[in-house]
Structures are given as C-alpha cells and as structure tokens.
Amino acid sequence: MSSAHAAPVPIDQRPGVKVGRRAVRERGDIPRTEDGAGITVGNRSTFHPGVALSLGYDSNVFFTDPKDSGGVQGAGVLLPSVWLAIGNREVRDGILQSPARAGTSKFDYNLRASFGFRQYLHSKPNILNQSRPNVLVDAHLEALPGRRFSVALDNTFLYLSEPRNYETVPGYNFNRLEDDLALSFILRPGGGRVQLSASYLLEFLRYTNADLDKFDRVVNGASTELKWRFLPRSALLINYTFKYTYYTSCCQNPGTGRNEDNYAHRVMAGYRGLLGRRFVLTALAGYGAGIYFYDDDDEDFGGFIFDLELRYYPTPRTEVYVEFGRNFQDSLFGNYFTNLGGWLGSVHTFRWRMFLDAAFGVQQRRYVGLPVPFRDLSGPSPGSPAIGAYAGFPRSDVLYGLRVRLEQPFGRFFVLGLRYDLLGSATNFRIEYITVGGEPTPPPDYASYMKHVVLLVSAFRF
C-alpha cells in the first residue's frame, strides 16, 4: 500500500528563518555573508561578488523521527557557494529601498544571483548521492521611483533541492522550481502623502519528480494598497489581496480534500511607522477567506488574521524585534493550514565589526482537509485503494526554530562565520497502515522531527 507524506513547507514559512532588517536573508540553503564595500560601477551602482566554502554537520538528513523505520541519520556537509549582486539600492526584507519622495534617480534596481552545491559526507552511498545544487535569482526594479507614477517589478526564482522526509533513493526527492513575481503600478497624488498601488501577482511551483505532480500549481492574483503618510515616517494603510490557486493535476477525486483549486481573499488595515525615536511598529489586522469550491465535505477558511511587528533600536548598532501573527495558507497536503505564532530576535554589530544575528520562533500549525488513503472493503471491488476526507483539524503541529549567525571580517575581503539552525516539529500525528490479503504491515510514519545544522563559513566578498 502506498504511503502519504506531507511536503515540506517553503523555506520562508519555516520558523526561525525570519531575520532582522540588517541581516542577510538566505534562500535555498545557500550560505553567503554580509556584503562588503563593493566595486563602484558607473555613477551610482555597486557590484558585490563573493565566494564561500562551508563545512559542517546536518543531524537529520531526511527530517525523520527517532521512532521512524531507519531512525535519524546525520551526515557531514560540504557546501561551496558563489554569489553576484549589482544595484543602486539595498533590499531589506524583500523590499527595494527606494525613497518615498522623488530624487535624482529615474531607475532603481537590485539584482542578485546565488549558486550553491550541498555535498553530503557519509560512508553510506544513499546519503552521499542525495547531494544536489541550489540556485537563487532575485530581481527588484522600479522606474521613476518616488514620482507621481511609478512601475515596479519584483521577481524571485528558486531551484531548491531537498531529500524526502523519509529515507529513499535519490531519485525520489522534494526538488522543485519556484517563481514569485509581482508587477506593481504606483500612483502618488498630492506630493506623495497619499499612495495607491495595484499589483499583478504570479506564483509558480513545479516538482521535478513525476510522483509529486499533484503538488504542481500556478497562482494568479492581484493586490491593491492605499497608504496615507500623515507624518514623514508614519502611515495608515489598507490593503487587499486575491489569489487563485490552480493545480495542474487537480481534482481527479473531487471532495477528497487534496490539492484542490481555490480562491484566497485577504483584507488588512492598520499602522506602519515610528513610535517615538527608537521604535518602529507595524500593526495590521483584518479578515481572510479561503474558498475550496470543489470540496463540499471540509470547511472553507474564514476568520481573523493579523500581523504585529515591533522593532527597537537601543543603539545605532543594535536592533531587537518581536513579531506575532495569525494567517492561513493553501496547503500542498490537505486544503489549508493556519499559523499562529511569532519570533523574537536581535541583530548587533560589535565595535570590532563582528556581526551577530539571532532569532527564535514558535508557531502552531493546524491542517484542514487531510486526505486519508485506505483500502475500500465495501465497494464492488473490495480491497481496492481509495482516498477519503478527514473532517476537522486532524493534525496540529508546534513548529519551532532557532537561528544564529556570527560573522567576523578580517581586513577588507575575508570573512569567517559560524552558523547554527535548529528546526523541528512537535506533533502526535502519525500514519498507521492496515493491510489485507496477508501483505506485510509497514511501520507507522511519524510526522515529528528535530534537525540541527551547524556550518563554519569562510568567504571572500567585496
């Protein structure tokens, strides 16, 4: 009998990977360091190349539980990486830092490409052969920034290679292609205090394994935001986002709760800006709705969502932040899941230029509409495989993560760093199998896991 396994959550949705504004955001498990002074190109652009070699240990290659068949298997990791970046504006938390008011620049941009290869070091051939490349291409552009009318394009392409969450041959994996695009049109009447934006959204996800084609999806959507800057660095805003998720292999069994097309609506309003001289607050709240129009057996999502973020700057070199929120996302396994939780972190640069970034996160994740594979013993063909729906919230996880980054530059170009990641899921959810006809019964499949990754990074960057 075939087993069912949940796909891993995208890198940016995992707890512990949220970082401060001044910290490097890594995608696709490609280590890099903070940029150096860079190489001046033209009048305003800066080129930032870099190369790194990381050596460390992964305590749980397959994201397994100690009670799983085969247990937990760790391996050494050798990870060479290279990156190239050029731009005339920085990118912080995925946002191009163009000014709100018109300046001398007519075109702002930031382009970055990163490449890495994760080589496992182990005597077992099956683990050794899980080694794969990762690729990230990130582009942020804005024409006529700060003027009455601007056009912006943000796009992130990612090739992520990742082993399955149970041990199997390398040909079965979670390797996938992801792309996330936003094309925005921005209007600033009245000197820029009022800003109205409208965006077209496009997301693409494709797994390279044929057995995971039911997870492949295309998301089309739109968003709009109205912002009023009643103070130079403070604003009230309201935004609305709509997404239509289309699964390319959708709904062969409508009503089973698995990989079904859906609409998602989110509307939020609130405040973003300064609180005094040392605090920055984001406080947004609203309503979300997820509509699964092929599924009459499970609940659609409809409820309160919010996003709170407070950042404190006790010194020019220190940032402390706390984030807390509730949201919902379409799930590759089941209909959707809800997240409730937050992160606490700090970023600090010491007087001797050492850089520290640390963050800890916890959130509760609840799934709706999980499919339940079983043998149908009552139909016209007793013993044939079937899929049923599991009503309510059959699975609840507590996801937790800890992230630590420590970097020390030596001279202008060389950087030595130490990185540690803890990632885990605490849940009682497991899959138990019942066989018929004398077939051997597979052991239960446990969903919980804990994973430690530690890396020593040496890099040359400009």
Helices and strands as residue ranges (DSSP letters): G 11-13, E 39-41, E 45-58, E 75-87, E 91-92, E 95-96, E 107-121, H 125-128, E 132-143, E 149-160, E 176-187, G 190-192, E 194-207, G 210-215, E 217-231, E 234-247, E 262-275, E 279-291, E 301-315, E 318-330, E 336-349, E 355-368, E 371-376, E 384-389, E 395-410, E 414-426, E 430-431, E 445-446, E 449-461
